[in-house]
Structures are given as C-alpha cells and as structure tokens.
Amino acid sequence: MTPEQNALITRSGPDTSLGKLLRRYWQPIALVEELEGARPAKAVRVLGQDMVLFRDEAGRLGLLDRDCPHRNADLAFGRLEGGGLRCLFHGWLFDVNGNCIETPGEPAGSKLCTRIHQRAYPVVEKSGMVFGYLGEGEAPAFPDLDCFIAPDSHVFAFKGYLDCNWLQALEVGIDPAHASFLHRFFEDEDAAGSYGRQFRAQSADSDMTMTQVLREYENPDISVEKTDIGLRLTSLRALNTGDTHVRVTNLLFPQAFVIPLSEMMTITQWHVPIDDVSCYWYAAFTGFAEPVNKEEMRRQRLQLYTLPDYKPRLGRHNDYGYDVVEQRSRTYTGMGEDINVHDQWAVESQGRIQDRTREHLGTTDKAIVAYRMMLMSQMRKSDQGETPLLVLDAAAAAGVTGPATVDGVAKAGEDIQVYWQRTDARRRAQAPWTAPVKASA
C-alpha cells in the first residue's frame, strides 16, 4: 500500500474522502447512560469535530457545534435551562435545533436572536447509544438489524477508548486467524462461568469451548463473500473427530463488525474516529432468548475501564499489565484474560496511525484486503455523488436484517451453509422479539 492510499483510508476530517463517506452514516457518539445524572450534557468529539450533546428539560436530545456563535466560548459548559443550553459568557440561549431563542444582554426589543443559528445535527437514541448524523441532507434509515430491533431488555451497550486510528481498531475484528494466538488461554474454565466473556463459552453443538477450539486448531480455512451489509467471513477448522468448527462473522459497512459472543448472544461493534489518532469502540451486546444481565455486563467491563471517559486502566503507560510468568504458563500474551486488553495492545502497538506501507499480508488477511478495496470503492462512489452501500431509505432498510453470526460445530459430511443457517434459525426461534433473516442477508 502506498502512503497516499494509507492516508486516504485513515484520515476522516470533513474535507477528506473518508470523512465525507463516514458522514453519510449515523455514528455512535455517546452511551445513553452518559446523559444520566444531575447534568445531562457533555462535550463530544467525533470525526475531528467538536460538539456538545445535551438533553433539555423536556427530555429532547440536542447536538450542536461546541463554539457559541456569539464569540466562540465553549457551550459544553452551558447552563441547561429555559428550554435549551445557555452560554455562560453572555447568556445566549440555544434550543436543540440550534435556534437562538434569547440574547439577554441585548437592548429591549432586539431582533438579533432571529438572525442567529448554531449548527445542529440530527440525533437519536437507539440500543443504549446516542447516534448522531453529521452529514448533509436527509439522514439514512436504520436497517432492521438484530441490535436495532431487539427490545431494550435484550441489548446492553458499552464503549471503550483506543489510542490509535479507527481503521486498525476495526481490522482486528475482521481477522479470523489472530484469535488462535492473541486470545489463547492455556487453561480452560468451566463454560458455566463464561457469561459476558468472549471465547469462553461453548461452541454450539459441541462440548468444546471456543477457546479450546482456537488453541488446538490454529489454521482456519477462511472465505469472504460480499453481502447486502458488507462482508461475510466464514472460518472453518477441521477437527480430529471429522467434524468441522464453523465460525461466521460479518463486516457491517462502513465501520462495524458483528460476531458471536456465545450461542445466544452477539456483539455489534462500531469503531468511531474521535480524530485521526484516537477512537472509541461502541458495542451492542444482543441477547436472543433471555434478557441481558446488564448489571453483570457493566460490572465486568468497569473492571477494565474508568469513568467518565471510558479509558482503559491498562495501556502503554503500564505495559498493558504484561507479566512474564503469566505468559509462560497461563495466557499467550501475558496481559491478563480480558481480550479487550489483547486487542488494545495489538492495535495500539502498530502506532497511532499504522504505516501500511511496511506490512506484508498473508492468505489469512483476505478479509482485510477485501474490506480495504470495498472502502476505497465506496469512497469513489460517494465522491462521484453516487449512493454508497447501506445508505438506505426506509423501505430498503426494512429489508436488511440479521445478520447471521455463528460459532458451532457441524457434523462430518454436513453441508456447512445449511448448518450455519439452521443454527442461526434455531437461535432466532428461541427469541421472543426476532424475525427470520431475509434471504438476501
């Protein structure tokens, strides 16, 4: 990859091809829980833009540019009163639509406020997250993906900070081979205690945990195909019993992936640039049969992340908790058992913006190659005024469902596609809220 190509797919400012593309999609910008408490307002930085997100006294959400249009003071410190957000400098008041509704320091009868408007962005709550639309024109419709149509009781949302460019953070999630090494545990645990923990649950139709499969069978046969949401990745591992371990994951264009956490729970995870050298991941954990135990899921994650910034306790500053004794006997990395730390080390150690001119890709990187080609193709379409993938109207969005994502074991001789489709359908049959995946997905 040339330096120019690397810059093209990593730089997300408003005047870049990538930035213009990403602004055509809804972006997660905060967790709903971040607006709870005494003052429901916070500064947010997304795609290099500084904004303030707030909830007014009527419960409406607003997302405004952060600098007051009077003399550019910081609206993120504003007072929530009078039906909007009031600047501390001179008391100018703005509603959720960016309308200036008061300029109290001006002479009586002044019409100045009628000529003032702060840029406001569409914003919506969905699946425990707040999404903002930073683009021009009408915002696209949300597809009927599992994480969006599941009731609140069946979705838990969380996020975490990464000190690197968004793209390398995303690419680790579409790399099926790395889990056999980076997330290898030398000791197995009782799968009954695996709730909320990645790779510790049993694979479907098997008494083997995902960890055991990944450790003992480290050479997956990976295939990649285009779908109506992006890419489907199928990783097959031939077991010594003659059966086949099947793992189906998805790239959700432009910047998310969908993977199984367990037989009855999936993860949809976005990677959102704060700027070009840092990002947040936002994850929606979707339960199919039982409601998600949000208290336990949150407790587990707060062992690693600190509030209010959701920054990890481990990182460059303390060598990610690396322990040489642990690396010899317990984990492949020596960095504890939380796979988020493993991934964090992998992507942050590449530098704040990975220099892809120095990498040497192998056969197992075929999904990464396919995604980069898709990303550049969709940027060209967007630059030419065409509609890129998954920028949908309401009718089209209703036809995009699922996606199917599976980790299980097919019996010897069984058709692999029939197996994962049946396994996905079985899971959906146990869910009180879901509908079958459309054939196109």
C-alpha positions, 0 to 999 in steps of 0.5 A: 500500500502506498502512503497516499492510499494509507492516508486516504483510508485513515484520515476522516476530517470533513474535507477528506474522502473518508470523512465525507463517506463516514458522514453519510452514516449515523455514528455512535457518539455517546452511551445513553447512560452518559446523559444520566445524572444531575447534568445531562450534557457533555462535550463530544468529539467525533470525526475531528469535530467538536460538539456538545450533546445535551438533553433539555428539560423536556427530555429532547436530545440536542447536538450542536457545534461546541463554539457559541456563535456569539464569540466562540466560548465553549457551550459544553459548559452551558447552563441547561435551562429555559428550554435549551443550553445557555452560554455562560459568557453572555447568556445566549440561549440555544434550543436543540435545533440550534435556534437562538431563542434569547440574547439577554444582554441585548437592548429591549426589543432586539431582533438579533436572536432571529438572525442567529443559528448554531449548527445542529445535527440530527440525533437519536437514541437507539440500543443504549447509544446516542447516534448522531448524523453529521452529514448533509441532507436527509439522514439514512434509515436504520436497517432492521438489524438484530441490535436495532430491533431487539427490545431494550431488555435484550441489548446492553451497550458499552464503549471503550477508548483506543489510542490509535486510528479507527481503521486498525481498531476495526481490522482486528475484528475482521481477522479470523486467524489472530484469535488462535494466538492473541486470545489463547488461554492455556487453561480452560474454565468451566463454560458455566462461568463464561457469561459476558466473556468472549471465547469462553463459552461453548461452541454450539453443538459441541462440548468444546469451548471456543477457546479450546477450539482456537488453541488446538486448531490454529489454521482456519480455512477462511472465505469472504463473500460480499453481502447486502451489509458488507462482508461475510467471513466464514472460518472453518477448522477441521477437527480430529473427530471429522467434524468441522468448527464453523465460525461466521462473522460479518463486516457491517459497512462502513465501520462495524463488525458483528460476531458471536459472543456465545450461542445466544448472544452477539456483539455489534461493534462500531469503531468511531474516529474521535480524530485521526489518532484516537477512537472509541469502540461502541458495542451492542451486546444482543441477547436472543432468548433471555434478557441481558444481565446488564448489571453483570455486563457493566460490572465486568467491563468497569473492571477494565475501564474508568469513568467518565471517559471510558479509558482503559486502566491498562495501556502503554503507560503500564505495559498493558499489565504484561507479566512474564510468568503469566505468559509462560504458563497461563495466557499467550500474551501475558496481559491478563484474560480480558481480550479487550486488553489483547486487542488494545495492545495489538492495535495500539502497538502498530502506532497511532496511525499504522504505516501500511506501507511496511506490512506484508499480508498473508492468505489469512488477511483476505478479509482485510484486503477485501474490506480495504478495496470495498472502502476505497470503492465506496469512497469513489462512489460517494465522491462521484455523488453516487449512493454508497452501500447501506445508505438506505431509505426506509423501505430498503432498510426494512429489508436488511436484517440479521445478520447471521453470526455463528460459532458451532460445530457441524457434523462430518459430511454436513453441508456447512451453509445449511448448518450455519443457517439452521443454527442461526434459525434455531437461535432466532426461534428461541427469541421472543422479539426476532424475525427470520433473516431475509434471504438476501442477508 
